[in-house]
């Protein structure tokens, strides 16, 4: 069962637009008629390690996953922050969030009427190439109550951990 929040035509590039990842992600939401509620209403998904890397899942991680699920089930995309590199210089000012992406859809696999796995697809503004930014291989999955995945295109290889979920208005 697949829930789609954004079509590939909504994708935006921070490179060709001359914006940053947060602004490009907000534009993607806007292209689908959605607005983020901003940082004040975000759900922190992970703790911060001293080296600027995402740590363990927080007590709010399950809530964050539910917020993502609800948005997609309402046919809306949702913006999330991800960690992918060591260092405390954060795009979100929280010490771990390095980049923003938009969760565009989820596919649930059912077994005997129960969800046995969920894969989340995302749009990434970090490239000038729409086929990379909207690739079906841009996936996140649940691992130890965290959402993790990879971005592997054009010689760029990043391991993402979702650090924060920005609720929609």
C-alpha angles and dihedrals in degrees: 000000000000127000115196123201100168138025121221089249087071093061118119131193122222087203100056093033094051091230134117125259094263093052093046090049091050088051090053090053091047090052086061094046094257130125127199118236088221136228096315090067101040126126114228108224101183141028120245122247120212091253092058095257125130112263131192125334113275125232085258095056094098089051089052092052090048090051090053092046093049093049092051092044086055088053092251128127119227134208121235134180120231137198118219108149143045116258139079098244098110132189086216100041091240097107096247112049108096102166144008128232135170121242101223105178146348132217119205121200112212127209117185090341094308126107106250098177141000128206119193121205121207141193115229121203094196094099139059090221115088092199089060094041094052100031118148086230091066093101140156125195136183115266122168090342090307130106110236136167147136142260111208113168138124093002093309115121118182131167109214129204116185107236101173140014117213109212119226122241 
